[in-house]
Amino acid sequence: MTDERPDTGTSLRAIALFEATKGIFALLVAGALAAIGPDALQHELERVLARFGVDAARGGTAMLDAITPQTLHLAIGVAAIYAGMRLLEGWGLWRHRAWASWLGCIGAAAYLPFEVYALWQHPDWLTWGVLVINLVIVLVLARDLHRRGRGA
């Protein structure tokens, strides 16, 4: 690494760990969905709805009917692809790869409009926190890309 500020490597590694953690969590979700199966998932969702006073026969049937083996396989596939992308990005950022900075910057920036909308609808500390974390990630990765472009 040439003429790199000390905070850049630390920041990239922190983001790499954050992304890898999201990837591992997504793999756990995919594994849990695969292990539980659609019938048990429907049963647990009915139980949760009942706990919150929602009659599954009246208000929750659309959600319950949507849980089929096909939709569950689709959800598992999406979670696995998401996990792969996050783990790949984390590996690339850990190794200071420019493509990983591009992937992370574009990926995090894509969420920003949705986070601003969520903040508009539900202005609470959690929504603010998610927005701030994503803004910091975008700024750190954009700074890394800018430095690479200048040859610094």
Helices and strands as residue ranges (DSSP letters): H 6-51, H 61-65, H 69-94, H 98-121, H 125-150
